[in-house]
Amino acid sequence: MHLFTVGVNHTTAPIDIRENVAFQNEKLGHALRDLSMHGIHEAAILSTCNRTEIYCNTEDPQKALQWLGNYHQLQPQNIQPYMYTLPSQDAVKHAFRVASGLDSMVLGEPQILGQMKQAVKIAESAGTLGTLLHKLFQRTFAVAKEVRSNTEIGANSLSMAAASVKLAQRIFGDLQRQKVLFIGAGEMVELCAEHFATQKPASMTIANRTLERAQDLAQRIGGNAILLADLPDRLSEFDIVITSTASTLPIVGLGMVERAIRARKHKPMFIVDLAVPRDVETEAGELDDVFLYTVDDLATVVQEGLVNRQEAAIQAEGIIELRVDHFMQWLKTRDAVPTIRALRDQAENLRVNELEKAQKLLARGEDPAAVLEALSNALTNKLLHGPSHALNNTVGDEHAQLESLLRQLYQLNHQ
């Protein structure tokens, strides 16, 4: 078994690189099946706004890197400087840290655990979650739970949703006069909508491709619902825009924002683009009266309250180190299974052969006591022939090491 993690995250790659290697959840199953056709049959892909990672069982992790580039129609050399390849123990530790919120842009944030569980479900449905990865993620989720239960890693954590509100308050002050638009109806938008609702803005509107889903979320937050198709005509109505969709192409273009600003008579518009790939064309941020922020731009805001969580992170790292050792011990045990099986098969063959000989002697009327004596002697001699022969044919340090090992294996007391 050869465990590797290949990926990029917010610490190794800017958003313009991450968005080019991102996967949408509905396409992950197809991607995993395609990956298995390229020689990596056991894999799971975790793709969020802050990371894209392939957890895999393979002898050659370069295959995963090459596949990632080819799948997204990128040259591997263009993304390789931003990639990391973590083998075995490092991959295990990384998985534990990611699930526990220690590798997130927001230290201790809880959303990543749910995202990882969803990635595992998709891999299981795609048929690419084998014995090794199943055990890895089973342990990963247990470690994340232990970290949450025994440390304060999640205390005082300022989420991306809360950071969006805080940043909007810095620009507008009191939000009760502002009209807020949320583009999309997924988990991140729902979290943002709940946070903004506490500030009692003048109005809240959900824009989505399907009106039914937009209406469902709008009803829960006391807002309105519109279709994405209405955005070009309605964007100018809103002071604050929060967007996070699964679109692979920008939804809000430069021209749309320009028209909205003109219609607003240059009244400021605050836009937070939490999507990866991005929903808003980057050029829109260069317009006067437009304040455009991406997930990377929010990094400084979410660091507030970090000191207390850093102390908890030290405790969490200690828990993770211990659990990594336990997992590696399990992995070593799994690696020894073929040898143990071969040893037992050999012993079983010897036992069956000697038993057949003894049964034939008994059938001929031989003395049972003599037959049992011969059986036991034969088994003893044949089982000990290999180690005895090896010991007799080694010299020097090799002989001493082998002798010490045999005494340990057979639990012999030194004379």
Secondary structure, 3 states (H helix, E strand, C coil): CCEEEEEEECCCCCHHHHCCCCCCHHHHHHHHHHHHCCCCCEEEEEECCCEEEEEEECCCCHHHHHHHHHHCCCCHHHHHHHCEEEEHHHHHHHHHHHHCCCCCCCCCCCHHHHHHHHHHHHHHHHCCCCHHHHHHHHHHHHHHHHHHHHCCCCCCCCCHHHHHHHHHHHHHCCCCCCEEEEECCCHHHHHHHHHHHCCCCCEEEEEECCHHHHHHHHHHHCCEEEEHHHHHHHHHHCCEEEECCCCCCCCECHHHHHHHHHHCCCCCEEEEECCCCCCECHHHHHCCCEEEEECCCCHHHHCCCHHHHHHHHHHHHHHHHHHHHHHHHHHHHHHHHHHHHHHHHHHHHHHHHHHHHHHHHHHCCCCHHHHHHHHHHHHHHHHHHHHHHHHHCCCHHHHHHHHHHHHHHCCCCCC
